[in-house]
Amino acid sequence: MSISIDLLKHYPWLPSLKIYYSDIATQDPTAFIEEAFLKYPDGELEQRISKIFKAAFNNLEEIKDYKADELNIYLYLIVKILLFVLNNKPISNRVANTYSKQIYKELIEENEDASLYDICKDLKLKFEYLNLPFKYGVNLNKSQREILKTSFKIHFTDYLKLAANLHDDYRKLVHNALSEGYVYVQKKDLIRLLQEYVRRKLIVEEVKDENNIEKFRKNLLKIREFKELYGNILNNWELKKEDFEYSFKISFKEGSDLSNNFPPCIQDILRRIQEGMNIVHTERLFLVFFLHALNYPTENIIDIFSNLPDFDRKKTKYQVEFAKKKEYTPHSCSTLKSLNICKANESKDEICLEGYYSKKLDTQKKLSHPLFYIQLKQYRNSTKNKANKTKIEKKDER
Amino acid sequence: MSDNIFLKRLFQAYYQEKQKEISVVSSLEFREFGFIPWEKQIMIRHIGFESQKVLLSYLIDRGPKHVYSSGSLYLQPEAQHMENKQYQGCDLIVDIDVDHFYTPCKDEHDSWYCNNCETIGTGMQEKCPKCEKSKITKLNWICEKCLDVAKNEIKKLIYDFLIPDFGTDEKDMRIAFSGHRGYHLKVESEELRKLNSDERREIVDYLTGENVSFEVLGLGEKSQMIHGLSKENIGWSQKIMEKVIEILNRPKNEIENMLLDENLFGFTSFYVGSFLNYKDDFLDVITKGERNVWAIEGFGLTNWKKLLRGIVKLIGIELDEPVSIDTHRLIRYPGSLHGKTGFKVQEIKLNELDDFTPLNEMNEKLDPIVFKSKKKLTQKLEIVERALPITKIKGESFGPYVQGDIIEVPHHIAVFLLCKEVAKTI
């Protein structure tokens, strides 16, 4: 089955793009970009692309003048090429976030289920559409009894793939209506999953070896319009970057740098914030409680959050201060595990995986709390330093 | 001749004689194989076979103590490094082994000895209760009761989860008695093969219920009232509430014992009393499901969660989590012999599962006790383990024994005791 060309113009990230625009798929990217600027000589293409980047750099929730026209297809492809040659993870994440949010908005505004149905088909998702919405539960928490109904159910394997990066607790399979292999999803939740699909499609893995893309970039920059566009984006980023960069001063604790002793769970959250990726609510809470427990100044904590795509200084300040007042303790390792925040296995961190030897109990013990990780690492570092010092002293004596 | 050489020859003879009966796993040529030989306690892995014929000649030639194959498919299963194997996907594997969970019969047949303070005891222990050191030597045994518990877990897995929730087709399921203390289940479907470890963890969480958040399912306190879960919500909410209703309909003394049971709920008698007083009202509220405000004297959120956690324990599957999550695990090859018992890893069809009794199976084709001698051969052994519990196989009981006992037992019992390394031939 192939989708309508109008749907493709609206959502150019769909797989059918390769069928409708097979000529582009086989074309050299430089030739394609040249052709695109020739096709749209009035500057509209550049303007609309610039708007996407500006919206992304300004943390806007929507892209003004998103249009479902043929230009939108060229725009999408050029944005992907731009992200590749920019080779900058924070930019890539910001654009992916903003663009995918716009797609969410567009899909929510679709009146008929037909488009969503066609999109799911085009993505080759295993799903079922029920003409008569199926009742799969009730919401009794509110004063009135809300019946939960939906027309969409998606096979659990596709659900798991689409929801893989969304760590919200309520998206876990165990908290969803699963029956006969299918997860019942509300339309807006399905659209949220598609938003995530689009976000991931736009994220370009940072290429470590710059030389690999340098040649490609050089060729593209020979195209005047592309060069201007590329330059403008970089200029805008430079201006905005300053806003983000005041932030990453993790190294606090009475003058000593603790960040090297942070456990992998915290390191992972910080890395993702630094790259401009979004983090889920539970991760935000954990980070705040954790840094409070180490007596980090509130302002420093707020600055860390300023790298998030949805940062709001006023709201963040209120929440960080509120958490400090309440003196919440950071989550334990077992809670972190159940919240999928624990990174012990992924990082293969020795301390997390093997724990430590307790002399008192004469047994190997697992870590139970991330704060203990810091203590343990500091202790190990200090004993290592002492040992090194003794070695040096002995050498000197000789 | 050492006992290991004797056992190795027996295993070789088995593979020679029964080669036509040993089943072929699907996509055999894409699976990695692993073996533990009799000579050394090492795993020889990264081996591939182009056909069942080549595999069988390997088994006949070497008669390994343990035989494993991967749940994963690789283009180069024999490559020494995982990154060179060209991973193609992995079947979903569930391992249910009574080693990992409590069964009451363990108090009768499992024993331990503390190497530190020399205390001895029975039951499931991870460390010595006296000196608290974990330097204990354990002797785990099997009986019909614990294998029944394992069988019930596998039935729960299939009938309460895989078929109704995951829509798993019976034709994709491969069930096998592990040859020792449990069962394996493998689901072979193209869709499941694509899942990575994180996605498999989600399935494991669903099957065990371990990371269920009752708050997400609807439990919460608003205006000093506790709002509970609803049986109308498909998924875990429904499972929990159906179980609660089922328990509430049981006789009072049965509910009382359950709630007091430390391994399940562990409530004090005060809370049990209160629960029993209000149980009929509670049942009324949750079956009508109009307002769903849960009110039992003394029960705040903490106690409700404790109750629900116990219910989840009853519903969830006791499985060995890493086996289902790790995509590079090897599992016992069906039809091979288990080196710790001498029993066959016996494949069973779903419709055979109910009647299957591994220690006393009447259907010869399904019988894992392959060394039962028709000529009633016996063998003389000396017990080398401190103490052995009763062993009941094929309806006959042997033991208990103590170190130094000289015994004469049927061939299959002798093989079992030798494989268990608790006796030696004389």
Boltz contact constraints between the chains, C-beta under 6 A:
constraints:
  - contact:
      token1: [A, 136]
      token2: [B, 234]
      max_distance: 6.0
  - contact:
      token1: [A, 137]
      token2: [B, 232]
      max_distance: 6.0
  - contact:
      token1: [A, 137]
      token2: [B, 233]
      max_distance: 6.0
  - contact:
      token1: [A, 137]
      token2: [B, 234]
      max_distance: 6.0
  - contact:
      token1: [A, 138]
      token2: [B, 230]
      max_distance: 6.0
  - contact:
      token1: [A, 138]
      token2: [B, 232]
      max_distance: 6.0
  - contact:
      token1: [A, 140]
      token2: [B, 230]
      max_distance: 6.0
  - contact:
      token1: [A, 140]
      token2: [B, 292]
      max_distance: 6.0
  - contact:
      token1: [A, 141]
      token2: [B, 227]
      max_distance: 6.0
  - contact:
      token1: [A, 157]
      token2: [B, 191]
      max_distance: 6.0
  - contact:
      token1: [A, 160]
      token2: [B, 199]
      max_distance: 6.0
  - contact:
      token1: [A, 160]
      token2: [B, 202]
      max_distance: 6.0
  - contact:
      token1: [A, 169]
      token2: [B, 213]
      max_distance: 6.0
  - contact:
      token1: [A, 169]
      token2: [B, 216]
      max_distance: 6.0
  - contact:
      token1: [A, 170]
      token2: [B, 216]
      max_distance: 6.0
  - contact:
      token1: [A, 173]
      token2: [B, 202]
      max_distance: 6.0
  - contact:
      token1: [A, 173]
      token2: [B, 206]
      max_distance: 6.0
  - contact:
      token1: [A, 174]
      token2: [B, 205]
      max_distance: 6.0
  - contact:
      token1: [A, 174]
      token2: [B, 206]
      max_distance: 6.0
  - contact:
      token1: [A, 174]
      token2: [B, 212]
      max_distance: 6.0
  - contact:
      token1: [A, 174]
      token2: [B, 236]
      max_distance: 6.0
  - contact:
      token1: [A, 175]
      token2: [B, 216]
      max_distance: 6.0
  - contact:
      token1: [A, 176]
      token2: [B, 235]
      max_distance: 6.0
  - contact:
      token1: [A, 177]
      token2: [B, 234]
      max_distance: 6.0
  - contact:
      token1: [A, 177]
      token2: [B, 235]
      max_distance: 6.0
  - contact:
      token1: [A, 178]
      token2: [B, 165]
      max_distance: 6.0
  - contact:
      token1: [A, 178]
      token2: [B, 235]
      max_distance: 6.0
  - contact:
      token1: [A, 179]
      token2: [B, 234]
      max_distance: 6.0
  - contact:
      token1: [A, 180]
      token2: [B, 167]
      max_distance: 6.0
  - contact:
      token1: [A, 181]
      token2: [B, 166]
      max_distance: 6.0
  - contact:
      token1: [A, 181]
      token2: [B, 167]
      max_distance: 6.0
  - contact:
      token1: [A, 338]
      token2: [B, 211]
      max_distance: 6.0
  - contact:
      token1: [A, 362]
      token2: [B, 133]
      max_distance: 6.0
  - contact:
      token1: [A, 363]
      token2: [B, 134]
      max_distance: 6.0
